[in-house]
Amino acid sequence: MNITNKLRAGYPGIYIVTHEEQRAEAALRDTAKELKWKIFGWTVSQGRFDITTGEVFDEDQLAVLDGIEKLDEKTILVLKDYHLILNEPNAIIYRKLKDALFHAKTSNKCIVILAPVLVLPVDLQKLISVIDLPLPDRDQLKDVLEGICKGNEKKLPKGDALLAALDAAKGLTTSEAEDAFSLAIVEKGKPDPVIIAKEKCEIIRKNGIVTLDETPATLDDLGGWDIAKPWLLRRKNAFSEEAKNYKLPVPKGVLVFGIQGTGKDLFAMACSAALGIPRLKLDPGAIFAKHVGESEQNIRRVIDVCEAVAPVVLHISEMEKGFGRSNDSESDGGTQSRVFGTLLDWTAKKTTPVFIVATANEVRKLDPALVRKGRFDEIFFVDLPTPEERYAIWKIQVAKYGRDPEVLFTTSEYTDLVKLSAGWTGAEIEYSFRDALYTGFEHGREPNMLDIVEQSDDFYPLSKLMAEDVKALREWGKGRARPVSTLSAETKAVRKLA
């Protein structure tokens, strides 16, 4: 974080968004020392205090603003806890802070607000510059680890062992990394990267917006997808040093849309194993919060975490729920537009190895700016499974539930199951087999063909329940996106001769 030039340029107010008060304050203290400025802090419990000497002045949230005129020129005033005060509408506080900023602008002073979230009323947005404190890089994490090892008389790892520990902590704040390093040393006697990575999973999970999802899945779990699978595997080594030296463009990602239950999210999970990198799952709906500025901060936090832990797969499930067309852009004060704009800007400019796998059931609800050419490396459409795919899916489901696919059903029975399940999705095939398992268990035997046939009499697949919607989506996908599979004779248009 470099605010030196902003101070020299006479910026009256700076808002630093960070969970790391101590790290931000240390950076400000170093900057003040470099420029030979004085620096004061303020908290709701302590009042104003001299950060250098520790001298305390009894001033509340109003008095500290009134007192800025009495401070010497070349002074930084660091306000902590002030986002809590700004979050409550208070005309007096807003007016006092605005007057203090006007004074600071003409007297070589700067008011700095430190807060974990951005809470900035419209009245003050043009007077205060916003800075996000980036997550610590590898060198900064090394400093943290060195301090812990030195303080506990432990040897600092070297070479690959050191790099593994530091990479395992990428994406954490300095305090979170300190906790993870310490836990690893307590449990293993050294900064074990496995322990650090597990602790990182727990820490990332707390934010509720993006989680490190380790659900096992491979491309073999998908029946068919003979176009999408090779396409993905060609990018398997695209995040390696060799690819970097080759000047290979960093893959942007893929948008997969189509009928519900056709394996879109399973493909996203399998991308992690295929590319050999971890997967973060984003809940689009959790980005949006009730407090002003919090939603925008949430999407920035997601971006920071992704870039810090890269290379990584970012899985955005049902993207239309969070980034669909807004029916009323003014109803939320423009929040959705700003969040959407931040995401678009990042996807266009990012150079870090973050492979986005976005899935959608209803692509027509997405903003056109998201689906234009170049936003993703490819846009795939997932149709109802072909006969060949249904054959594979039946076998995959049998194996998934602990049965030998070559023993439970004969080739002839699989052929009959393929015909029976025409128009079914992969999820519906799994449901049918699960239901047969319950029937078999009830009668003390293995499930059989008859169990599936009997339950199918009362089963109505999505292609029938929502026939019009499914037909419209299939028509929309033709010519607008690449199919994940080679078309079979069942779906391929055939030329007729007179």
N, C-alpha and C positions, 0 to 999 in steps of 0.2 A: 504494500500500500504506500503510495507516494502522494502526499498532500502538500509537499513543500512548495510547489509552484502555485497551488491555489492560495496558500497563505501569502506568498509574495505578491500575487495578483490582487490581493485585497478582498477575497471572498469573505462576506460577513458571516455566512452560516454554512456548515457542512454536517450532513447527516450520515453517519457510518452505520450500515446495517450489519450486525454481527452478533453471534452468541458469545464471542470471546472478548469480554470487557478488558481483561488483563493484557491480552496480546495487543489489542487496539490502543489501550492506554500507554503501553510500553513504546509502541511505534510513535505515538503523539509526543511522548516525553523525549524520545530521541530526536524528533524533528524540532521540538522547541529548543533543545540543547544545541543543535546544529545551527539554528537561526538566531540563537541568543534571545529567545522570547521567554516570558514567564508563562507558567501553566497552572491553572486552578481546576479543581474538580468540584462536582456537586452531586449529592445523593439525597433522597427524600429523608433518610434517617440521620445523616451526618451534617447536612447543610453544606456550605462552601468550605473548601479546604485547599491549602497550598500543596500541590502534588509533590513538589520538591522538598519542602521543609516539614510538611505534615501539620502545619498550623491550621486550626479550625476556626471558622467564623459562623456564628449562629444566624443562618439566613434560610427562610422558607422559599417556596417556588416563586413567589412574587418578589421578595426582597433580593433574591439573587439576580433577577432581571433589572431591578431598579439600581442595583449596585454596580452594574457594568460600566456606568459612566465614571465611577470612581477608580476603576482599574487603570493601570498604566497602559500606554500604547505598547504594541507588540506583546499582546497577552492572548492566550488561548483559554477559553472557559469551556470545560468538558461537562456536559449535563448528562447524568445517568438517571434512569427511571423516568425520564421526561416523556417517553412515549405513553406511559400510563396516564399522565396528566393531559397530554394532547388528545388522547382518545375520548375524553369527556368534553363536549362542547362548553367552552367557557370564554365568553367575549373578552373578559378582562385579561386572562392569560394570553389569548391570541394577540390582543392589542399591545400588551406589555412586551411580548416577544418580538412583535413586528417593530416596535419603537427601538428595542435593543439592537435589532439587526440593522436598522437604519443608522444608529449611532456607530455600530461596529464598522460599518462600511466606510465611514469617513474618519475613523480614528485608529486604523491599523490594528483592529482586534478581530477575533473570530470566535463564534459560538459553535461548539461541536456537540452534537447529540449522538450518544451511543445507545443503540437499542437492537434487540434481536429481530424486530419486525419494523417495517416502514409504516409509521402513522404520521401523516403529514397533511393537515387541513389545506383546503384549496387556497385560503388566504395567504399561506406561507410558501406555497410550492415554487413561486418564482424568485424567492429570496434565499432559498437553501439548496445547495448542491448535494446530490445523493451519491454515496460511494458504497459499494459492496466490498467488504473485506474478504478476499479470496481465501479458500481453505489452504492450509499449509502445504507447501510443496515438499519434495523428498528431502531437500537440505534442512528445512525447518523441522521436519519429523526426526531427522537424524540428530539434531540438537536436543530435542526432547528425550530421545532414547539415550543419548550420551549422558545427559544429566541424571537420568534414573540409574543407569549402570554405575556411574561414578559415585552417586550417593549411597548405593547399596553394595559397593565393592564387587560388582559383577563385570566380567569382561565384555566389551562391546564386540558383537560378531563382526566378521570381516567377509569381504567378497560376496559370493552369491547368498550366503546366509543373512548378511546384513540387508542386501537388496530385497530378499524375500520378506523380511520382517517389515521393512519400510513400505513395500508395495501392498502388503496386507493391511496396512493402516491408512492407505490412501482413501480420501473421502471423509476422514474424521477431523474434528477440530483438535487443537493441541491438547486441550484438557481431556477429550475423549481418547486421543491416542495415548496420553500419559496413563489413563486408567487401563487401557487394553494392554500396553506394554507391561505395566506393573502386575496385572493379573497373570499374564503369560509367565513372567519371572517367578511369581509365587507358586504357580502350578507346575511349571516345567524346569525352573531354575535358569531359564534363558528366554529371550523374546521369541517364542515359538510362533511361526506365522499361522499355523492352524488355529491355535488359541486366539490369536489376534483377529483372524478373519471371522471366527465364530462370534466374538464379542462385537465386531463391527456389524454383523447381521442383526444382533439384538439392538444395537444403537440406532441403526438405520430404520429398523422396524418401528421405532417409537414415534417417528414423525407421521405415520399413518397415510402418507401421500405416495411415497415410493418405498418398496420393500425389496430385499434381496431374496428372490424366489429360487429355491433349490429343488423344486419338484422335478424328479427324474423323467426325462423324455428324450427319445431319439427319433431320427427320421424313419427308422424301421417301424415305429408305432403308427405311421401314416400309411394307409393303403392307397396306392396310386401316386399322384403328384409327380409323375415322371418328367414334367417340364420344370417345376419349381425346385425339386431336389437337386438336380445337376446345376441349376442356376446358382443355388446357395453354396454348394460345395466348391464351385469355382472361386468363391471368395474366402475359402477356408484359411488361407495363409495371407490374406490381404492386410492383416494387422501386424505382420512380422517385420523384423528389421530389414530382411531381404526386400520386402515389398516397398519399404520406405526408401531404401537405396535405389530401387528400380524407378522411383518417382511415380509409383502406382497411386492413383487417386484413392483417398480414403472412402470406403463404401458409405453411402448415406443411410441406406435402409430400404425397406419394402413396405408397401401398403397392401394388405390382403383383405378383400371384402367378398361377401357372398352370402349364401343362405345359411341360416342358423344351424348349428350342429354339424357342420361339414369339416371341422378340424382346424379352423383358423388359429385358435389359441394354442392348440397342440403343436402346430407348426412353429409358433412363436417360441414355445418352450423348447422344441427340438433345435432351434437355431443356436441356442447356448451350447449344447453338446457338439453340434456340427462345426461351429466356429472355434470351440475350445475356450470360450470366455464366459464370465458370469452373466446372469440376467437380472436386471432390475425391473420390477413391475410397477407401473404407474396407474393409480386410480384417478382418472380425469375429474370425476365429480368431487374428490377430496381437495382439489386445488382451490376451489372457490370457498371463501370464508366471508363472514359477516362484517368484519372490521375493514375500514377504508385502508387500502394499500396492502392488506394481508394476502389477497389472492395473487397480486403481482409478485410479492415477495416469495410466495410459495413456489411459483413456477421458476423463479430465479434460483431458489434453493435446490430444486430438482435438477436444473441445469448444472449447478455447481457440483452436486454430488456425482452426477453422471460423468462430468469431465474429470473429476478427481479420481474416480475409480476406473476410468477407461484403461484398456479396452473393455467394453461392456455392451451387452444387448439391452436396449430400453424397450420394454414391451408395453405398449399402450393399447389396452383392451377396450373394445367398443368405443372407439374414438369419437363417434358422433355424439355421445352423451356429454362430453366436455367441450368439444370443439366443433359442434354443429352450427348450422346457420342460426343466427339470432333473430328471432321474430320482432324483437323490440330492443334495439341497441341502446335506447335511453333508459330502459326500465331498471338497469343495474348500474347506472351512472357511467357506462362505458367500460366496466370492469372486464367483461368477456372479450371485448375488442382489444383491450390492452394486453390481456393474457395471451390471446391468440396471436397478436402482433409480435410479442416476445418470442413465442414458440417458432413462428415463421422466420423471424430474423435469425434465430439460432440455427435452425435447420439449413438455412441458406448459406450461412457464414462459417459454420463449425468446421474445424480442421482436426479436432480430437477424434480418436477412434470410438465413436458411439454409434452403434448400428441400431437404428430404430426399426422395430417391427410393430406397425400399427394395424389393428384389425377393426373391421366395421361390419355390421350386419346390414346397414342401410346407407350406402355410400352417397346416395342422392341428398342426404341431409348434411353432408360435409360441405364446408365452404370451398368454392371452386379453387381458391388460392392454394389449398392443401393438395389437391389432386392434379395440379398442372404438371406438365412434363418437366422433369428436372428436380422436382421437390423430393422425390424418392428415386432410387435407382430403377425400380420396377413397380408396377401396379398389377397385382394378380387377382383374377376372379375365380372363386371356388363355386362350381356348379354342383348339382346333385351327382353323387358318385356313379360312374359308369359301371356296366356289368363286371368288367375286369377288376375295378376297384372294390366293388361289393364282395366279390369272391375273396379278395385279399383281406378286406375288413372283417369278414366272418371268421377267417382263420386267426387274425390278430386278436379278436375278442375271445375266441376259445382259448388261445394261449395265455392271454392276459389273466384269465381266471383259473389258471393252473391245470388246464387240460391239454392233452396232446392233440393238435388239430388233425393229425393223420389217423388218429384212432377214434375220436368221438363221432365224426361224420365221414361218410364215404364221398368219393368224388361226385357221384351221382346226386347225393344229398346236398352237397355244396352247390351244385348246378341248380337244383330245385330252390334252394334258399336264395340264390341270386335272382331268380325269376320272381319269387315271392316278395322280395324286398325292393322291387322296382319302384323308384320314386321316394325311397327312404334315404335319410341322411345317415352318416356314420354314427351319430349319437343315438338315432332311433334303432339302428342295428344292435348297438350295445344294450340299449334298454330291453330289446326283445330277448337277447340271450340272457341277460340278468334275470328277467322274469321267468325264463325257462329253468334257470338254476333253482329258483325258489320252488317251482313245481317239482323238479327232480328231488330236491331235498325233502319236500313234504312226503314223497312216496318212497323215500329211502333208496334212490337209484340215481344214475346219471341223467342229465337232461337229454331229450331226444328230439328228433325232427317233428314228431307229432305235437309235442309241447309248444313249439314255436308256431306251428300251423294253426293250432286251436286258439292261441291268444291273439294271432293276427286277424282273426275274424272280427274282433271288436277294436282293432287298432286303426286309428286314422292319422296317417303321417302329415307332416306340415305341408307337404306339397298338395294335399287335398284340403286340409283345414284352411289354408291361406293361399289357395290356388292362384287367385288373381295377383296377389302381392309377389308370389314366387315367380310367376310368369313375367311380370313387369320387370323384376330385378334381373332375371335371366336375359331378357331382351335388351335391357340397359347395358349389361356387361359385354354383350357381343360387339366387338369392334372397338370398345373403349378400354379394354384391359386384356392382359395376356392370360389365357387359361392356365391353371396349374397342371392340367393333365391333357394328354392327347385325346382328342374326341374319338369316341367309339362309333360303331355302326348304328348304335341306338340313338345317338344325338347328332351325328354328322350329317350335313345336308348331302344328298346323293343326286347326281346329275341324271335326269331322265331323258331318254332318247325317244323320238317319235317312231 
